[in-house]
Amino acid sequence: MLFSELTGKVIIDIDSGGVIGSVGDVDLMVDEETGKIESLLLPPMRSFPREIVSEGAAVIAWDDVVKIGDEVIMISKEPFYRNGK
């Protein structure tokens, strides 16, 4: 899978079945020593059409990614939101 193919995928919490958001611009946090992906870093979600609005970036640990499908990314727990201020 190419890094650019993550764009547009919906993120779903596999435990609750709830929609977390969708991937617009995404950055990867990579361990500089090992080169392994540590987490996905999503910008603040201000325009998602539900009650989900975050003030900071969402950080999803790579270990919490259960499956990446054609249209969705399933994660095993809620992301951590960093304060954007």
Buried (B, 14 or more C-beta within 10 A) or exposed (E): EEEEEBEEBBBBBBEEEEBBBBBBEBEEEEEEEEEEBBBBBBBBBEEBEEEBEBEBBBBBBBEBBBEBEEEBBBBBBBBEBBEEE
